[in-house]
Amino acid sequence: MKIKENNPKLGYLQSLVVFSGAAVVLTALRCIQIATVIDSATGFYTKRDFFVVAFFVLLFVSCFSIAVISFLSKESSAVRLEKCKSKGFYAVTLVFAFVLFFDGALSLLNAYATAQDTRIVDSVAKSMMISGAIPTLLRGVFGVLSGLYFVSLSGSLKRADADTSKNKVLALMPVGWAACRLLNLFVRRISFLRVSDLFLELCMGAFMTLFFMAFAQVASHIYSDDSRWRLAGLGLPAALIALVLSVSRLIFTIVDGNKYITANYPFCLADLVFAVFVVVLVLRLKNTCSSPETEEKESGIVS
């Protein structure tokens, strides 16, 4: 009996309901954490209380539920990016592209500044890797190329005969961008578990990398049948973490960034726009996906 993509009672609506509810509660819990139990100088927890445990339990349950719903949902079997044509999705894709351009340019400048300050201890390559200059440089390059890809994708979706499979190589650039962000986090010599920002960004980076890989496969029509459920199943968990981190950081940056926000983990516009991009994408998939039976009826009517 087939389990994957075979449940007509589950769909993107349920995934979005879980996402929306979790986003509100988790953002509130995260704000409480920042204000009460996180040392802004180091990012370490000052104590472990109910709000910390509740946050991570809810985060795990929400991400797991979204992934399971998307894996089982019959709607996932009808995913086609070419169907996602709308003014809203087109606009969000363009905004995301320009934010990636900005993030890429900023990363290149940061890589140059880091390289200038790097002390060569053993070899140049090793020192540059340990300091984070190489991952930041690669993040910048992949960020600019990712911006080019999403500009191209938005142009393809705007045409009547949309074809998202033309730029197969460029489709992999967002994967490289997310992977380099993840790599940059691993070079930091600090506890991954005691620093909540670092742990959450690692989780977000992992989900983000897997989402972009699935997005590239579906857009390029390469093993898309195996990857289409991951657009919502892995994209929404990545967007959930990105949204919770971005909104809470933005709130406390406005209030008093120096008092509450850890210097190494500031508000990131790219994360916020990424979350919006994923949510709009899933909304378009929800509105355009139909069951195989519906597609057969539509094709029968047309014929």
DATA-V874804 format. One line per field, one symbol per residue. ss: DSSP state (2 for helix, 1 for strand, 0 for the rest). burial: # if it has 24 or more other ideal C-beta (glycine too) atoms within 12 Angstrom, else .. A space follows every 50 residues. Layout:
ss: ???
burial: ???
This chain:
ss: 00000010000222222222222222222222222201000001100002 22222222222222222222221222220022200022222222222222 22222222222222222000000222222220222222222222222222 22222222000000000002222222222222222200000000122222 22222222222222222222000222200222202222222222222222 22222222220000000022222222222222222222000222222222 220
burial: ....#....###.###.###.##.###.###.##..##.#..###..... ##..##.##..##.#####################...##.######### #.##..##.##..##..#.........####################### ####.##....#.#..#..################.##......###### ####################...#..######################## ###......###..######################.###.......... ...
